[in-house]
Structures are given as C-alpha cells and as structure tokens.
C-alpha cells in the first residue's frame, strides 16, 4: 500500500509499504479523504516545532478490519479518527490542558493519516478517538473535523458576547473556519486581514465586514475608526507571521483578547512592548491542537450545517500526487482547502 512521508526539506516521498498488522484492540481504516494542514506544510517547508516525518492528521475513511476485542465498531463503519487522544486523568487533563497530556503525544496513527490504510491503536479506539460519521456527511467534510476542532478549542479559551467584534489575521482554511464560528456566535463586525489577494477575495463570500490587505498602512486606523476608536473585542492570529501579533496589540480594545492560533516556526521571536499589554489589560493566549471532546463538537457543527466546511474545498489530489498537492498548498495563490483522496 502507499503512504506519504517527509524525506527532506520540501521533499515528500510516496512509498510502497506493508499493510499494518492489527494488534489487540486495534482497527484498520481505509483512508477516503485527508486534508492538508498548515502544520503539515510547516513540517515539509518550514521549521516545525514538533519534528516528525509523519503526514496527515485529518483523515476519514471506512473501517476495513477490526480486532476481535473491538465491540463498538465493525467493518464498513464510516469514521473520523483522531490522531492523538489524552488520558483525561493526569494533572494536565484535570486542568483542561488535554493537549499537553504526555499520553496525547504517545498515541498516533500508523503509519500516518496520509496512507491508503492506517492503523488506529487500541488506546485511541477505547478512549473516544474514533467517531462514527453520519451517511449525510461526506468524507471530505469529515476530513475537516480535526482542524475545525482546533478552532473550537481556541474559542473555549476566551470570553465573548453576542454583537462583539473580531479581527482575524490569516484567512486560510482555519482562518475562515474562525469566520464561520464568529458568524455562528453572533459577532456583529468581522474584519479579515491577509497578504494573499486570492484569500481576501475568497473570504468576502462569507458575509464579513471587511477584507483588508495586511500591507495596507491604514489598516489599524480603518478598523479603529469603524469601532468608535475602541478596537475589536477579539483578535485571532491564524498565521505564523508574528508581525500580526504586534499589529493585534494596537487593534484590540482595552481588556480585549489576542488568541495566537497560527503555528510559528521553531525559534521565532519578537519584541513586544509589554507596557501596552499591561496598561490595556490585554489577554494574550494560545491554543494548541484539539482533543477528542473538541472534535465531537466540530462534528456536530458540521452535521447541523452551522459550519459549512465543504465551501472551503478548492482542490483534490490522489495520494500518488501528494508532492504536487503540498506544493500547490504551499504556494497558496489560488487554493484554499486541499484534500488528498485514496
């Protein structure tokens, strides 16, 4: 069977490997759809802070084999599979930091999600890491449960009210998912900033207040004027470009929140005027990955139609075309969500 791995800087290899053998309590899933994530791109083209040759943590498919000890799943079930699952009993989990759980990092799909078939370990199977998807949900939609779950997790980390305002830096696929969540939660003003003209034009179809090029020297003045010189209640930085954080400090209102959501490159650093953070009582927080509770919520949002992730898909490639797909996603000039299929 075929599986994709990082071989070198900017290089992906699709190798023929042996199909995984089931262990006690494991299941095997035939991949139908798998999304390309920003962290995958960082692994291939950047300096990802969590080095790994494994690609693909947004897979969905059909169960092809089930160990005899598995009773809650059967061959033929349509499923989304979470690549990491926490223990929910350690100090981190008890404090709501499930993605910091040591067990979270130990669990993984084998060989990876970007494979024709992949093994889901017993731990994931028995700890709610496998979700059955309804027949009404396509595999392409199910492949976006995980990135939406990451967005959902970040929204649990700050307070907001209906009618609030928000600025979102970086309107790639997850950036637009944040737009959709803001719309669903009743935000009145939604400002989107990016340097990519294709993305700025694409996001306009989602009923936002304004799409502004980040290179526009009047962007801060424009948003401040439109918010009675108060600033926005929330800023979500859905890009790894740390310059956005600096701008966010000026855009967010006194007492507001900046959510660092995008993946920075390893070693990235910036100078912050902490007097602004202090005097404005700004909350600067981060959100990393998602737990299975977040993906369950994401599944419900997609199933209910409250978040239409299918509107983000612009291109699809086969697993044999993984390098081409990643190059296309990395270029980003005319694409949004790219899905790899069997």
C-alpha positions in Angstrom: 0.0 0.0 0.0 1.0 3.6 -0.5 2.0 6.1 2.3 3.5 9.6 2.2 6.4 10.7 4.4 8.7 13.7 4.7 12.0 12.7 3.2 13.9 16.0 3.2 13.4 19.8 3.2 10.4 20.4 0.8 10.5 16.8 -0.4 7.8 14.2 0.1 8.1 10.5 -0.9 5.1 8.2 -1.5 6.4 4.8 -0.6 5.1 1.3 -1.0 5.0 -0.3 2.4 3.5 -3.4 4.1 -0.1 -3.0 5.3 -0.2 -2.7 9.1 -1.0 -5.8 11.2 -3.7 -5.4 13.8 -2.8 -5.7 17.5 -5.1 -6.3 20.4 -8.0 -3.8 20.3 -6.8 -2.1 17.1 -8.7 -1.2 14.0 -7.6 -0.6 10.4 -9.2 2.2 8.3 -9.2 2.6 4.6 -8.5 6.3 4.0 -11.0 8.1 1.8 -10.1 11.7 2.4 -7.3 13.5 4.3 -6.8 17.2 4.5 -3.5 19.1 4.2 -2.9 21.2 7.4 -0.8 24.2 8.0 1.3 22.2 10.4 1.9 19.6 7.7 3.2 22.3 5.4 5.4 23.6 8.2 6.9 20.0 8.6 7.7 19.9 4.9 8.7 23.5 4.1 9.4 25.2 7.4 10.8 24.6 10.9 8.0 22.9 12.7 8.5 22.9 16.5 7.3 19.3 16.8 9.6 17.5 14.2 8.1 14.4 12.6 8.2 12.6 9.2 4.5 11.6 9.6 2.0 13.5 7.5 -1.8 13.6 7.6 -3.8 14.0 10.8 -7.1 14.9 9.2 -8.2 11.5 7.8 -11.6 10.0 7.4 -12.5 6.6 5.9 -14.1 3.2 6.2 -13.1 0.6 8.7 -11.6 -2.3 6.8 -10.5 -4.6 9.6 -11.4 -4.9 13.3 -9.6 -6.9 16.0 -11.9 -9.4 17.7 -11.7 -7.5 21.0 -13.3 -4.4 19.5 -17.1 -4.4 20.1 -18.2 -0.9 19.4 -17.0 -0.7 15.8 -17.3 -3.0 12.8 -16.0 -3.4 9.3 -17.7 -0.9 7.0 -18.3 1.8 9.5 -17.7 5.3 8.2 -15.4 7.1 10.7 -13.3 10.1 11.5 -10.2 9.1 13.5 -8.3 11.4 15.9 -4.5 11.0 15.8 -3.9 11.9 19.4 -6.0 11.1 22.4 -5.3 12.2 26.0 -5.8 10.2 29.3 -8.2 12.6 31.0 -6.7 11.6 34.4 -3.3 13.3 34.6 -2.6 16.8 36.1 -2.8 18.5 32.7 -6.1 16.9 31.7 -7.7 17.6 35.1 -6.9 21.3 34.5 -8.4 21.4 31.0 -5.0 21.1 29.2 -5.6 17.8 27.4 -3.3 18.6 24.5 -0.4 18.9 27.0 -1.0 15.4 28.3 2.0 13.1 27.9 -0.2 10.3 26.6 -1.6 12.7 24.0 1.9 12.6 22.3 2.4 8.9 22.6 -0.7 8.0 20.6 -0.7 8.2 16.9 -2.0 6.6 13.7 0.3 4.1 11.9 2.0 4.7 9.6 0.2 8.1 9.3 -3.1 9.6 8.1 -1.7 10.0 4.5 -1.8 6.3 3.7 -4.1 4.1 1.8 -4.8 2.3 5.0 -3.8 3.2 8.5 -3.9 1.5 11.9 -5.8 3.2 14.8 -4.2 1.9 18.1 -6.3 0.4 20.9 -5.8 3.4 23.1 -7.5 5.7 20.5 -10.2 3.2 19.8 -11.1 2.7 23.5 -10.7 6.4 24.5 -13.2 8.1 22.1 -10.6 8.7 19.4 -12.8 7.2 16.7 -16.1 8.9 15.8 -18.8 7.4 13.5 -19.9 9.9 10.9 -23.5 10.1 9.5 -24.3 9.0 6.0 -25.2 12.6 5.2 -21.6 13.7 5.8 -19.1 13.3 3.0 -15.6 12.0 3.7 -14.2 15.4 2.6 -16.3 17.1 5.2 -15.3 14.6 7.8 -11.6 15.2 7.0 -12.1 18.8 8.3 -13.5 17.7 11.7 -9.9 17.9 13.2 -9.0 21.4 12.0 -12.4 22.7 13.0 -11.9 21.0 16.4 -8.7 23.0 16.8 -10.6 26.2 16.1 -13.4 25.1 18.5 -10.8 24.6 21.3 -9.4 28.1 20.9 -12.9 29.6 21.3 -13.3 27.9 24.7 -10.3 29.9 25.9 -11.7 33.4 25.8 -15.0 35.1 26.7 -17.2 37.0 24.3 -20.7 38.3 23.8 -23.2 38.3 21.0 -22.7 41.5 19.0 -18.9 41.6 19.6 -16.3 42.5 17.0 -13.3 40.4 15.9 -10.3 40.7 13.6 -8.8 37.6 12.1 -5.3 37.7 10.7 -4.7 35.0 8.1 -7.7 33.8 6.2 -6.6 30.4 5.0 -8.9 27.4 5.7 -8.7 27.6 9.5 -8.9 31.4 9.4 -12.2 31.1 7.5 -13.4 28.5 10.0 -12.9 31.1 12.6 -15.0 33.5 10.5 -17.8 30.8 10.4 -17.6 30.3 14.1 -17.8 34.1 14.7 -20.9 34.3 12.4 -22.4 31.3 14.3 -21.8 33.0 17.6 -23.4 36.3 16.6 -20.4 38.6 16.1 -21.5 41.9 14.6 -18.3 43.0 12.9 -15.7 40.6 11.4 -12.5 42.0 9.9 -10.2 39.8 7.9 -6.6 40.5 7.1 -4.1 38.7 4.9 -1.4 39.5 2.3 -2.9 37.0 -0.2 -5.4 38.7 -2.6 -7.0 35.4 -3.6 -7.9 34.6 0.1 -9.1 38.1 0.7 -11.4 37.9 -2.2 -12.5 34.3 -1.3 -13.5 35.3 2.3 -15.8 38.0 1.1 -18.4 35.4 0.3 -18.9 34.6 4.0 -20.6 37.8 4.9 -17.7 39.6 6.7 -17.5 43.3 7.5 -14.3 44.0 5.5 -11.3 42.2 3.9 -8.1 44.2 4.3 -4.6 43.6 2.9 -2.2 43.4 5.8 0.3 45.5 3.9 -2.2 48.4 3.9 -0.6 51.1 6.0 -4.1 52.4 7.1 -5.5 49.1 8.3 -5.2 49.9 12.0 -6.7 53.4 11.5 -9.5 51.9 9.4 -10.6 49.4 11.9 -10.3 51.7 14.9 -12.4 54.3 13.1 -15.0 51.7 12.4 -15.2 50.6 16.1 -15.5 54.1 17.5 -11.8 54.2 18.2 -12.3 51.4 20.7 -10.7 48.5 18.8 -12.1 45.0 18.4 -13.0 42.7 21.3 -11.1 39.7 20.0 -8.1 39.2 17.6 -7.3 35.7 16.3 -3.9 35.4 14.8 -4.4 32.4 12.4 -1.0 32.9 10.8 2.5 32.1 11.8 3.7 35.6 10.9 4.4 37.2 14.3 4.2 40.7 12.9 0.4 40.1 13.1 0.7 39.9 16.9 2.3 43.3 17.0 -0.5 44.8 14.9 -3.1 43.0 17.0 -1.9 44.8 20.2 -2.9 48.1 18.6 -6.1 46.7 17.1 -7.6 45.0 20.2 -9.6 47.1 22.7 -8.7 47.7 26.3 -9.4 44.5 28.2 -9.6 42.5 24.9 -8.1 39.2 24.0 -5.5 38.2 21.4 -5.6 34.5 20.5 -2.4 33.1 19.0 -3.7 30.3 16.9 -1.3 30.0 13.9 1.8 27.8 14.0 5.0 29.8 14.4 8.3 28.4 13.1 10.7 27.0 15.7 13.0 29.7 17.1 10.7 32.5 16.0 11.0 35.5 18.4 9.6 39.0 18.6 9.9 42.2 20.7 6.7 43.1 22.5 6.1 46.4 24.2 4.8 44.9 27.4 3.7 48.3 28.7 0.9 48.2 26.1 -0.1 44.7 27.2 -0.2 45.8 30.8 -1.8 49.2 30.5 -4.5 47.9 28.2 -5.1 44.8 30.2 -4.8 42.7 27.1 -5.1 38.9 27.5 -2.6 37.2 25.2 -3.3 33.5 25.0 -2.5 30.5 22.8 -4.3 27.3 21.7 -2.5 24.1 20.5 -4.2 21.3 18.6 -7.5 19.7 19.7 -8.7 16.9 22.0 -11.5 14.4 21.1 -14.1 16.5 23.0 -13.4 19.3 20.6 -13.7 17.1 17.6 -17.0 15.8 18.8 -18.3 19.4 19.0 -16.8 20.1 15.5 -18.6 17.0 14.1 -21.9 18.3 15.5 -21.3 21.8 14.0 -20.7 20.3 10.5 -23.6 17.8 10.8 -26.0 20.5 11.8 -24.9 22.8 8.9 -24.0 25.6 11.3 -20.5 25.5 9.8 -20.2 24.6 6.1 -16.7 23.4 5.8 -17.4 22.0 2.3 -17.4 25.6 1.0 -13.6 25.7 1.7 -12.6 22.9 -0.6 -10.9 24.2 -3.8 -8.7 21.3 -5.0 -8.4 17.5 -4.6 -5.4 15.2 -5.4 -4.8 11.5 -5.2 -2.3 10.1 -2.7 0.2 9.5 -5.5 0.1 13.2 -6.2 1.0 14.2 -2.6 4.1 16.2 -3.5 2.1 18.1 -6.1 -0.7 18.7 -3.6 1.7 20.1 -1.0 3.5 22.3 -3.5 0.1 23.7 -4.5 -1.0 24.3 -0.9 2.4 25.9 -0.1 2.1 28.3 -3.0 -1.4 29.3 -1.8 -2.0 31.7 -4.7 -5.2 30.1 -5.9 -6.2 27.5 -3.3 -8.0 27.2 0.0 -8.5 23.7 1.4 -6.8 20.9 -0.5 -8.0 17.3 0.1 -6.0 14.2 -0.7 -8.0 11.1 -1.6 -7.3 7.4 -1.9 
